[in-house]
Amino acid sequence: MPLTADVAAQQVQERLRSLHRLIYDIEAERSCNEQCIDSILRAEKAVESSSSAEDSSSSSQQQMQLKSLYKAGLTAAEQEERVLRAALSRIYEIRAIKNERRIQARHAGNKETIGCGALMKMLLSAAQTLPLHVGRVGERAPPLCGAVPADAGHIARAGDAVAALVRVSEKEENWILAEVVSWLPAQGKYEVDDIDEEQKNRHVLSKRRVVALPLMRADPRTDEHALFPKGAVVMALYPQTTCFYRAVVNRLPACAADPYEVLFEDSSYADGYSPAERVAQRYVIAIKEGKGRGT
């Protein structure tokens, strides 16, 4: 069923109202947690005082009270986590609704031409607002989180951003930033549009010529394994362009909002590499061998 502008607006408003309520719930849960922490800190000091006074009966009682406070604090923290995750879910739902509406508008022929400057801002915004993977204790980052590759049978959905190897001349191929229009199962091929709308190019490509971009950012503090290591050879989107080129990771992100620092291969420099450039996680992917400049 087509997602009309009115229906999309209604769905977004419903989720915004739910998000508004959840924000108040988060504040209430946070206040409760702060009170729990204060109680725990006071109880810990009391236990230390009793231990130094060698009052065993009082110390034992206070230790039992402290254990009860720990349990209450853990329960409160878990409840706050549930409310936070519910709020994140609403944000992701709003993002999905707006993306679906955008795709349907494009399919209907309402394709707005975007200038180069606006396109660069849009790509930066897409990278900065890419959902952050917030896993539970012991949970590994899923496929397409940071540097974690897609599953072997992964099929990108309409609207997903990908790197696509396209022919730009009889002798040259480039990896470009593109958007999936559709998957053609009978042919085992993707139909993709060049993200640079000024090119007005649509390509039908085999699966091996298309690489899915990350769907989530990895947090270096909790999922360092989901980042490319220093020295890794990757494909990265060259700043202020929509093409991917070979590069070497020079520095990893220090926090979830940070980009990589990479050195692009460039024979015009004495050491064969360009000065360091900053590239967002969304636009740094595993190297894929082929004939194009980007490989």
C-alpha positions in Angstrom: 0.0 0.0 0.0 1.5 3.4 -1.0 2.6 5.6 1.9 1.0 8.9 1.0 2.3 12.2 2.4 -0.7 12.5 4.7 -0.4 9.0 6.1 3.4 9.4 6.6 2.8 12.7 8.4 0.3 11.1 10.7 2.6 8.2 11.5 5.5 10.5 12.2 3.2 12.6 14.5 2.1 9.5 16.4 5.7 8.5 17.1 6.7 12.1 18.0 4.0 12.1 20.6 5.1 8.8 22.0 8.7 10.0 22.0 7.7 13.1 23.9 6.2 11.0 26.6 9.2 8.7 26.7 11.5 11.7 27.2 9.6 12.6 30.4 9.8 8.9 31.4 13.6 8.9 30.9 14.0 11.9 33.1 11.9 10.3 35.8 13.9 7.0 35.6 17.2 9.0 35.7 16.1 10.9 38.8 15.2 7.5 40.4 18.6 6.1 39.5 20.4 9.1 41.0 18.6 8.6 44.2 19.6 4.9 44.2 23.2 5.9 43.6 23.1 8.4 46.5 21.7 5.7 48.8 24.3 3.2 47.8 27.1 5.7 48.3 25.8 6.6 51.8 25.4 2.9 52.7 29.0 2.1 51.5 30.3 4.8 53.8 28.3 3.4 56.7 29.7 -0.1 56.1 33.3 1.3 56.0 32.7 3.1 59.3 31.2 0.0 60.9 34.2 -2.1 59.8 36.7 0.4 61.2 34.7 0.5 64.5 34.8 -3.4 64.7 31.1 -3.6 65.3 30.4 -6.9 63.6 26.6 -7.1 64.2 26.0 -3.6 62.9 28.4 -4.2 60.0 26.6 -7.4 59.0 23.2 -5.6 59.0 24.5 -2.7 56.9 26.1 -5.1 54.4 22.7 -6.8 53.9 21.1 -3.4 53.4 23.8 -2.5 50.9 23.1 -5.7 48.9 19.4 -4.8 48.8 20.3 -1.3 47.5 22.6 -2.8 44.8 19.7 -5.0 43.6 17.3 -2.0 43.6 19.9 0.0 41.7 20.3 -2.7 39.1 16.6 -3.0 38.6 16.3 0.8 38.2 19.2 0.9 35.7 17.6 -1.9 33.7 14.3 0.0 33.6 16.0 3.2 32.4 17.7 1.1 29.7 14.3 -0.2 28.5 12.9 3.3 28.3 15.9 4.6 26.5 15.8 1.8 24.0 12.0 2.5 23.4 12.9 6.1 22.7 15.6 5.0 20.2 13.1 2.7 18.5 10.7 5.6 18.0 13.5 7.7 16.4 14.5 4.8 14.1 10.8 4.3 13.1 10.5 8.0 12.2 13.7 7.8 10.1 12.3 4.7 8.3 8.9 6.3 7.6 10.6 9.4 6.1 13.0 7.3 4.0 10.1 5.2 2.7 8.2 8.3 1.8 11.2 9.7 0.0 11.6 6.5 -2.0 8.0 6.4 -3.0 8.1 10.0 -4.1 11.1 9.3 -6.3 9.4 6.3 -7.9 6.4 8.5 -8.6 8.7 10.9 -10.5 9.0 13.6 -7.9 12.8 13.6 -7.9 14.2 16.8 -6.7 17.5 18.0 -8.3 20.1 18.6 -5.6 23.1 20.9 -6.2 26.6 19.8 -5.4 26.9 21.8 -2.2 23.5 20.6 -0.9 24.5 17.1 -1.8 27.7 17.2 0.2 25.8 18.6 3.2 23.2 15.8 2.8 25.9 13.1 2.8 27.5 14.5 5.9 24.2 14.7 7.7 23.4 11.0 6.7 26.8 10.0 8.1 26.4 11.9 11.4 22.8 10.6 12.0 23.5 7.0 11.0 22.1 4.9 14.0 24.6 4.0 16.6 24.7 0.4 17.7 24.0 0.2 21.4 24.5 -3.4 22.3 23.9 -5.3 25.6 26.7 -6.6 27.7 28.5 -9.4 25.8 26.6 -8.7 22.6 28.7 -8.6 19.4 28.1 -5.9 16.8 25.8 -7.2 14.0 26.5 -7.3 10.3 26.8 -3.9 8.6 27.7 -2.2 11.8 30.9 -0.3 11.2 33.5 -2.6 9.5 31.5 -5.8 10.1 30.6 -7.1 6.6 27.1 -8.1 5.4 26.0 -11.7 5.6 26.7 -13.7 2.4 23.1 -13.8 1.4 22.4 -10.1 2.2 20.2 -8.3 -0.3 20.2 -4.5 0.0 16.8 -2.9 0.2 15.4 -0.1 -2.0 16.8 3.2 -0.7 20.0 1.7 0.8 23.3 3.4 0.1 25.9 1.3 -1.6 29.2 1.5 -3.4 28.8 0.5 -7.0 31.4 -0.3 -9.6 30.3 1.4 -12.8 31.9 1.9 -16.2 32.8 5.5 -16.9 34.6 4.9 -20.2 35.7 2.0 -22.4 38.8 1.5 -20.3 37.9 2.9 -16.9 35.6 1.9 -14.1 34.9 3.7 -10.8 33.4 2.9 -7.5 30.7 5.5 -6.9 28.2 6.2 -4.2 24.8 5.0 -5.3 21.3 4.2 -4.0 19.5 0.9 -4.6 16.4 1.3 -6.7 15.5 -2.4 -6.7 16.8 -5.9 -6.6 16.1 -8.0 -9.8 16.0 -11.6 -8.4 15.5 -13.2 -11.9 18.7 -11.6 -13.1 20.6 -11.6 -9.8 21.3 -7.9 -10.3 20.7 -4.6 -8.7 19.2 -1.5 -10.3 21.0 1.5 -8.7 21.0 5.3 -9.2 24.1 7.4 -9.0 23.7 9.5 -5.8 24.9 12.5 -7.8 21.7 13.4 -9.4 23.4 15.7 -11.9 24.7 12.6 -13.6 21.2 11.2 -14.0 22.6 7.7 -14.5 20.9 4.5 -13.6 22.9 1.2 -13.7 22.0 -2.5 -13.6 24.8 -4.3 -11.9 25.7 -7.8 -10.8 25.8 -8.4 -7.0 29.6 -8.5 -7.0 29.7 -4.9 -8.3 27.7 -3.6 -5.3 28.9 -3.3 -1.7 26.4 -2.3 1.0 27.4 0.6 3.2 27.2 0.3 7.0 23.7 0.6 8.4 25.0 1.4 11.9 27.9 3.2 13.5 30.2 1.3 15.9 31.1 2.8 19.2 34.9 2.5 19.7 34.5 2.3 23.5 32.4 -0.8 23.3 32.8 -2.3 19.8 36.4 -1.6 18.8 36.4 -5.0 17.0 33.8 -3.5 14.6 36.3 -0.9 13.3 39.0 -1.3 10.7 42.4 -1.6 12.4 45.1 1.0 11.8 47.0 0.1 8.6 44.0 -1.6 7.0 43.6 -1.1 3.2 40.0 0.1 2.6 37.8 1.9 0.1 36.8 5.4 1.3 34.7 8.2 -0.1 37.1 11.0 -1.1 36.0 14.3 0.6 33.7 16.5 -1.5 33.2 13.8 -4.1 30.9 10.8 -4.6 33.7 8.3 -5.6 35.5 5.7 -3.5 39.2 5.2 -3.7 41.8 3.0 -2.1 43.1 4.3 1.2 45.0 3.2 4.4 43.5 3.7 7.8 45.8 6.1 9.7 43.8 6.7 12.8 40.6 5.1 14.3 37.6 7.1 15.6 38.1 7.9 19.3 34.4 8.1 19.9 31.2 7.2 18.1 30.9 10.7 16.5 34.5 10.7 15.2 35.5 9.9 11.6 38.4 7.8 10.5 41.6 9.4 9.4 42.8 7.9 6.2 45.6 8.3 3.6 44.4 8.0 0.0 46.7 6.3 -2.5 48.0 9.1 -4.7 51.1 8.7 -7.0 51.5 12.5 -7.2 53.0 12.5 -3.7 56.5 11.2 -3.0 55.4 8.6 -0.6 52.4 7.5 -2.7 49.8 8.8 -0.3 47.8 12.0 0.1 47.8 14.0 3.3 45.4 12.6 6.0 41.7 13.1 5.3 38.8 12.6 7.7 36.1 10.2 6.4 33.0 9.1 8.3 32.4 5.4 9.3 29.5 5.3 6.8 31.8 5.9 3.9 34.7 3.5 4.8 34.3 -0.1 3.6 36.3 -3.2 2.9 38.4 -3.2 -0.2 37.0 -5.2 -3.1 39.3 -6.2 -5.9 38.4 -5.2 -9.4 39.4 -3.1 -12.4 38.2 0.3 -11.2 40.3 3.3 -9.9 38.6 2.8 -6.6 40.2 -0.6 -6.3 
